[in-house]
Amino acid sequence: MSRSTCIAGALLGLMLSTTVFTTMGTRSMADDAKADPKLVHNVYFTLKDGSPANVQKLTDACYKYLDKHDGVVCFAAGTVVAEFDRPVNQKDFHVGLCVVFKNKAAHDVYQTHPRHIDFITENKETWATVRVFDSWAR
């Protein structure tokens, strides 16, 4: 076997193995269509008293009561990014919460979970407004 044939064979093998490894675990559009869509639950809290201490207290309560529920794929809570001043930026809230659930069933369990109910009970008096935006994600 010539040197060029050996190199060509090695390159072909490398390309094939790279293709196999990079496509392993990838999902097709058909797979996505069969899977339950994820539910993205965004909540924006405006406080009656938006002092830094109250904003921190609500953010801490989000992590205490709302994080680490079964079926949560992603969780984040925090304050508005004040330095973003583009016309599209909404800044009329103090604390934002984003919870991504693996499916609607996980979201439904979360909504009635005692820790979620405790969060509402302990914090609702501090809220001026609460806005909820739920959406589907693949």
C-alpha positions in Angstrom: 0.0 0.0 0.0 1.4 3.4 -1.0 2.0 6.2 1.5 -0.7 8.4 -0.2 -3.3 5.6 0.0 -2.5 5.1 3.7 -2.9 8.8 4.4 -6.1 9.0 2.4 -7.5 6.0 4.3 -6.5 7.5 7.6 -8.2 10.8 6.7 -11.3 9.0 5.6 -11.5 7.1 8.8 -10.9 10.2 10.9 -13.7 12.0 9.0 -16.1 9.1 9.5 -15.4 8.7 13.2 -15.7 12.5 13.7 -19.1 12.4 12.0 -20.3 9.5 14.1 -19.1 11.1 17.4 -20.5 14.5 16.6 -23.9 13.2 15.6 -24.2 10.9 18.5 -26.8 12.3 20.9 -28.1 14.9 18.5 -31.8 15.1 18.1 -33.7 15.4 14.8 -36.7 17.7 14.2 -38.8 14.5 14.3 -37.4 13.6 17.7 -38.3 17.1 19.0 -41.8 16.8 17.6 -42.3 13.6 19.6 -40.9 14.9 22.8 -42.8 16.9 25.4 -42.0 20.5 24.9 -40.3 22.3 27.8 -42.3 24.9 29.7 -40.5 28.2 30.3 -42.0 30.0 33.3 -40.8 33.7 33.6 -42.1 35.8 36.5 -41.4 39.5 37.0 -42.0 41.0 40.5 -42.4 44.7 41.2 -42.2 45.4 44.9 -44.1 47.9 46.9 -40.8 48.9 48.5 -38.0 48.3 46.0 -35.2 49.0 48.5 -32.0 46.9 48.0 -32.7 45.0 51.2 -36.2 44.0 50.0 -35.0 43.1 46.5 -32.3 40.8 48.1 -34.9 39.3 50.5 -37.2 38.3 47.6 -34.3 37.0 45.5 -33.1 34.9 48.4 -36.7 33.6 48.9 -36.8 32.5 45.3 -33.7 30.4 45.8 -35.0 29.0 49.1 -38.5 28.0 48.0 -38.5 27.7 44.2 -35.1 26.1 43.2 -34.4 22.4 43.1 -38.0 21.1 42.4 -38.4 17.9 40.5 -38.6 18.4 36.7 -36.7 21.7 36.7 -34.2 21.9 33.9 -32.9 25.4 34.6 -33.5 27.9 37.4 -32.4 31.6 37.8 -33.5 34.5 39.8 -32.1 38.0 40.1 -32.4 41.7 39.8 -33.1 43.9 36.8 -30.0 44.9 34.8 -30.1 48.6 35.4 -27.3 49.6 33.1 -29.1 48.2 30.0 -30.8 51.3 28.6 -31.9 50.3 25.1 -35.5 51.2 24.1 -36.5 47.5 24.1 -35.4 46.9 27.7 -38.2 46.7 30.3 -37.0 47.9 33.7 -40.3 48.2 35.5 -39.6 45.3 37.9 -37.3 44.5 40.7 -36.8 40.7 40.6 -37.0 38.3 37.6 -37.5 34.6 37.9 -37.0 32.0 35.2 -37.8 28.4 35.7 -37.6 25.9 32.8 -39.5 22.7 33.4 -39.0 19.5 31.5 -42.7 19.4 30.6 -46.1 20.8 31.6 -46.7 18.0 34.1 -43.6 19.1 36.1 -44.8 22.7 36.0 -48.3 21.6 37.3 -46.7 19.8 40.3 -44.6 22.8 41.1 -47.6 25.1 41.1 -49.2 23.2 44.0 -46.1 22.1 45.8 -46.0 23.3 49.5 -42.7 25.2 49.0 -44.2 27.2 46.2 -47.3 27.9 48.3 -45.1 28.9 51.2 -43.2 31.3 48.9 -46.4 33.0 47.9 -47.8 33.2 51.4 -44.6 34.6 52.9 -43.9 37.2 50.1 -47.2 38.3 48.4 -47.8 41.2 50.7 -44.5 42.8 49.4 -45.6 42.6 45.8 -47.1 45.6 43.9 -47.4 43.6 40.7 -46.5 40.1 39.5 -46.4 39.3 35.8 -46.1 35.8 34.5 -45.0 34.8 31.0 -45.2 31.1 30.1 -43.9 29.8 26.8 -43.1 26.5 25.2 -39.5 25.6 24.2 -37.9 22.8 22.3 
